[in-house]
């Protein structure tokens, strides 16, 4: 699993000599701790993720306890309705413990409980509980860029190594296979897991290692979900990636907790013909589409989800969405300096409030259908290759960095910044507003990669020039496609003023 957006951040306090203490108990308001992801599935599943209101109206969320599932009634050509939850809190190290009574299972399903960072795969992904179809064993997997492997010493964990390199582009492995360790326990996944009443998964993330334990029901150590769990008493983990073979501190940052149940897609879809389900339908999508009643078992039931930190700091509640603390704090890139415009530069950029321009998009010229980046912190641009919010204010023309293989996409103009445009003065829609042309060193993504929704993977830097533009559709503003001719002169004057400021800004 990978890809998505980040809403809020709470980092763990620095490790102390004390043991683990509770930071966050999700069961106090389970769904309130999550955002409901309702965009297209990044893993290309035959699924429609729905928002909370839709999920409740459709009966996907059980009114009692913490239990949710998928649509088991309708046949939908666009995909089966399901839920993907993304934590509002972002984590940096700690101990995540979950007690699951029941997990989704069956042909066509691809359920996962996992963690990942905003700049995938460069900030890492930890797959804690994941599999497809009628698998019997859980797959513990890390997905990263370069710099992380399982290592040669396999005596520190009980699972068996399926793939060695965590690099999603590793040679000799399927793309995005990651470094996977197979659980030795048939009670760790699917039918075996559910028939045994589930169990507990505990993930410890420190500078020394990422370790995951699985305890089936009936063999759960005392205190695992208590006030101060002690991993040192739990014995050998099922999976472990030590820092001597994986750059844990350098890679894994700002991870969200994710639950999802998708169907088919990049894994379950591509393995349909070789799975035990192949005789049920010609393709995975056809089976999922035509057999809603087959997904009665595709539900999650959770008894506990707690996150702990080392030290004596009190528990922290998730920040309120929209507050200053909800902006992801990310380190400045150490590879290539990144500069962003100052507030004065933003003042010359025309943009409407976010609620007025829901269909505004950012592009570059020459146009390439590349992914659009998330808005930068403090109203600046998020230049390609730079984590959002990084870079220093500058009065000089901004020079973006394009790190090799970056995944942040092209710059985007945050809505709600700059001088608002009087949209009634725009002569026709859709309208495209040039913002600024910048030059720098970097690899340009190929159109083929962009069209596939993939990430830029060029490794050779070369001179590149881009013009950032914003395109706005009239339909989103509730405006006619033609504006009165009288205001056109005012619009022209405003455009000249914008260009004048841009020229001033771009002077050495």
N, C-alpha and C positions, 0 to 999 in steps of 0.2 A: 504494500500500500504506500501511497505517497501523495504529495501535493495538497495544498489547500491554503486558507487564509488564516491570519492570526489576529485575535481580538484584544487580549489582555495579557499582562505579564506580572507574575510574582515570582521572584527568584528565591531559592533557598538561601538561608544564612550560611556563612562560612562554617565548615566543619569545626567542631569543638571536641573536647575530650569526653564530654558526656555522651550517652547513648542516644538512640533515636527517640524523638518526641513527636507527638501528633501535630501536623501542620494543618491538614484539611480532611474533614470527614464528609465525604460526598453524600452520605445517606441522610444528612440533615435537610437537604433540599436537592435531591438528586438531579432532576432536570434543570433546576435553576443554576447548577454549576456548569452547564453545557450550552453551547450554541448548536442549533439545528442547521446542518449544512444542507442546502437545497439547490445546489448547482449540478452541472453535468459531472458524472463520475469520472475522476481523473484516470481510473484504471479501465475505462471503456466498458463497464458492465452494462448488462441489460436491466437497468434499474432507474427508478425515478425517486431521488431523495426528496422528502417533503418536509415542510416546516412544522413547528409544534402544533399549531392550530389545525392544520390539515391532518396531521397524524392522529390527534385526539378525535377529530370529527369522523375519521375513517375507522376508529377503533383499533389503531395499531398500538396504542399505549393502554396498558391495563390500569384500571382505576385503583386497584389494590396492589400494594407492594411495588417493587421496582422490576417491572416486566414489560417488554415491548417486542413486537414482531413485525411481520410484513403483510402485505395484502394477500389474503387467501381466497378472494372472491372473484376478482375481475380478470379478464383477459385484455391486456393492453399492448397494442403494437409498439408503444414507446418504451416499454419496460415495466417491471413490477415495482409497485410503491414500497419504499423501505425507509429506514431512518439511519442517518449518520450523525453521531454526536461528537463534538469537538470541545474540549475543556476550555473554559474562559481563562483558566490559569495556565501559565507557561512555566516550565520547571527547568532547573539546572542542578542536576544531581539529586540524590535522595533515595527513599525507599517507597515503592508503590506496591500495595497489597490489595488484592481483589479476591473475594469469595464469590464464585459463580455457581449457582444451582443448576442452570441449564443454558446451553449454548445452541445457536442455530446449526442445523445439520441436514444433509440430504443432497441429492443430485442437483447440480446447478448452483448450489450455494457457495459463497466465499465469505465467511464471517471472519472478523479480526478484532482483537483488542490490542492496541499498539500505541506507540508514541513517535512523533516526528517533528522536525524543525521546519521553519518557514522557507529556508533556502535549500530545498532538497536537490541532490542528496548530500550537499556539502555540510549541512548541520545535523545529518544523521537520521536514522530511523531504527526503532527497536520494535520488532514484532514479537509480542509476548505470547499470544494465543491466536493461531491462524492455521487455516487449511482449506481444502476444497472437497466437494463431492462427499464421498463416503470414506474419507481418510480415517485411519485408526490411530495415528500417532501425530501429536502436535509438532509443528515446526517452529523452533526458536530461530529468529533471523535478524541480522543487522544489515542495513543498506547504507552505504557511504560512497564517497569518491575514493581516491587513493589514500593509503595510509592505515588500513585496518584489515587484519586477517584473524582467523581463529588461532593461528600459531601451531607449533609442532607439539607442544606439551598438551596432550588430551587427558591426562590423569586427573586434572582438577575439576572435571565435570563428568556426569554419568551418561550423557547423550552421545550419539554417534555423529561424526562430521559428514554432512552431505555435500557441502561446497565450502571451500577454504577461504576464498577472497570475498571481502565485503564490498569491494568496488563493483558498482552496478555495470561497469563496462569491462570487467575483467576478462582477459583472454582465456579461452578454454572453458568458459561457463556460459550458460544462457544469459541473455541480457537481463539485467535487474534480478538475477538469482540471489545476489548477496551471499553472505557467509551463513549458512544454515546448519543448525544442529538439531538432529531428530531425537525427540523424546524416546526413552526406552519403555514407556508405560502405555499400554493400550487403553488405560483409563484417562489419558491426558487429552483426548479429543473425541468429538462426535458421539456416536452411539454408546461407546464404552464409558465416556465421560458422563453423559446424561443418565445412563442406566445405574451408575454408581452414586448418583446424587451430586455430581459435580466435584468441586475441589477448590483449592486456593493456589493462586499464582502470586509469587512475590519477586519483585524486580529491584535489585540494589544497584544503584549507579553512583560510583565514587571515582576519584582520580585513578585508583588502582585497577578497577575492572568494572565491567557490567556483568552481573550474575543474575540468573533466573532460577528459582526453585518452583517445583510443582509438588503439591501435596494432595493426593486423592482423598475424598471423603472417607473418614475412618482412620486416616493416618496424618491428621493435621496437628502439628505441635502446639502445645499450650502457648498462648500469648502471641500468636502470629498476628492476630488482628486486635491485640490489646493496646494498652497505653504506651508501652515501651518495648516493642519487639526487638529481639537480639539475633540477627542472622548468624552470628558466630556459633550458635547452638543448633543450627538447623542441618548440619552435615554437608555433604557434597551437593552442590547445585546441579540442576539438570543441564544447564548451559553456562558457559563463562567465556568472556573475551577479556584477557588481561592486557594491561597497558604496555607490556613489553612487546606485544605484537599488534596492538591497536592504539592509535593516538586518541584516547578517550577525551582528554581535555581539549585537544586541538580541534576535534570534529563535532562532538555532541553538545549542542547549545540550544536553549530556548525551545524545548519540546512540549507539545501538547499531548494530552491523553485522548485517544480516539476509540470509539466503538463504531463498527459499521457492519452491515450485511448487504453485500452486493451479489450479483449473479453473473455467471459466465465471465466475460471480460478477458483481460490479459492472461489470467491464470486458469480459472475454471473453464473458460471458453476454449482456450488453446489446448487443454488437456482432455476435452470431452471425448474425442475419438479413441483415446487410449485408456479411458477410465471404465469402472464397472457400470457406468450409467449409459454407455454408448448405445445400447440396444433399445433404450427408451424413446429415442427420437433422433432424426438425422443430425440435428445440431443442438447445442446447448440453449440458444435463444428460443428455438421452437418449443423445446420442452418447458422452459420457464414461462413462456407466453401462454401455452395451451393447457397447463395443468396447475391452476391456482390452488386447488385442494391439496396438492403435494407438499405445500410449504407450511403445514400446520406445526411442524417441528422447528421452523426457522425463527425461533424467538430466543431472546436473552432473558434470564432471570438472575438478578444480582442480590446477594445478601449483605455484602460489605465492599466498600471501596475507600481506602484510606491512604493518605500520603504523609510520610514522616520525613523529618529532617534531623540532622545531627545537631546537638547543642541544646540549650535551655530556652531558646526563643519561643514565645507563645505562638499558638496557631494563628494563621493569617487567613482572613476571608478573601474571596476573589474581589478585585477592585470593581467598582461600579462602571459599567460600560460607558465610555465617553469621557471618563475622568482622565486627568493627566497621567495617572499611573497605568492606564490601559494601553499606552503606546509601547511597543516592543523596544527595549533597550538592547542594542546590538553593538558589538565591538567594531571599531574602524578597521577596515581592511589593511592588513600589513603588507599586502603584495603590491598594490598600485595605489598611489595617493588619489583620493576622490574629493572633488570640490563641488559644492552646490551653491546655487544663487542665494544671495541675501534676501531679506524681506523686501528691500527696496526693489530688487529685481522682480520679485513676485508681484509687486504693485503695478508693474507694467504689463502683466499677463492677464488677459481678460478671461473670466470664468464666472459661471453662475453658481448659486448655492446648490449643494448636492441634491436637495429634494426637487430642484427644478430641471436638472439635466440627468435623469437616470440613464439616458442612452448615449451620453457623451463617451467617446472612445479616443484613445491616444494612438497615434501611428507615427511612422517615419517615412521620409521620402529619400530614396525610392521605396515604395510601399512593399513591405514584406509581411506576410501573415504570421508574425511572430507573437509569442505570448506577451500580454501586457502586464507590467509590473504593478505592485501595490504602491499606494501613495507613500512618499517619504515623510518622515517625521518633521514636525514644525513647518509644514507647508512647503517644503522644498521639493525638488525633483528627486526621483529615485533612479539614478543613472544605471545603465546596464553594468552588471558585475559588482555592484556595491550593495551590501545589505541595507535595507531601508533605514533611514535616519542617520547614516554615516556621512562623513565628509565635513569639510570646514566651510563656513561662510567666506565669500570672496567677492571683491569688487571687480576682479578680473573676469574675463569670459570663462565660464565653467568648462573644464576639460574632463569629460567622463572617462572612467576606466572600464575596459572590457576584459575582465579576467578570462583566461582560456577556460572554456567549458562552463561559463557562468549560466545560471538558470533563472536570473531575475527578470529577463526580458527587456523590452524597450522602455524608455522613460514614459511616464504618464503624468498628466496635469491633474493634481488634486482639485476636486471641485470645492467651491466655497473660498477660494483664494483670489487675490488680485482685485481689479476693478470690475464690478458686475457689468455685464452687457445688457443694454435695453433690447431685448430680443425682438421687440416690435419694430425695431429699425432695420432688422436684417431683411434684405430684399427677397431672398429665397432660401428654401431649405431642401435637403440638408446643407449646412454651411460648414466649411472647413477653415479654421483660423490658424495660420502659421504662428508659432510661438518664438522659436529661436533656432538658429543653425549652429551646431557645434562640431568641432573636429577633435579627434584624438587617435590613440593607437588601440587597435583591438580587432578581434576576429568577427567578421560578419556572419551570422547564422545563414545556412543555406536555405533557400525556399522549400526544398524537399523536407528538411527537418521541421521547419515551422508548420507546414501544412499537416504533418503527422501529429502535431501537438507535442513534439519532442523538445528537447532542450538544446540550445546551442552547444556545439562540441568542437568548434574549431580550436586549434592549438597554436596557430601561428598568428602573431600580431602584425597588423599592417595599418597604414593610414586609412582613416574612415571618416566620412562626414555625414551628418544626419540633420534633418530638419524635423523638429518636433511640432506636430499639429494636433488640434482637437477638432473632431467632427461632431456636430450636434444635429439631431433630428427634430423637426418642428413638432412631430406628434407627441413627444414627451413633454412639450411645453404647453400643449393645448392651443397652439397658434395656427393661423392660416399659413398656407405654403407661400403666399406672397404678402409682403408688407406694403403699406401705403408708400407712394413715391415721395411724398413730402419729407419723411424722416431720412431719406437716403443720404442727403447732404450731411446731416449730423453724424450718420454712421461713417461716412467717408472721412470726416474730420477726426473722428475718434480713431479710426484705423491709422491715419497719418500720425496721430499722437503716439499710438502704440509702437509704430515702426521707429519713430524718433527716439523713444526711450530705449528700444532694443539696440539701436545704433550706438547710443551713448553707453549703454552697458557693455557692448562688445568692443569698445575702444580700449587699447592697452592702457 
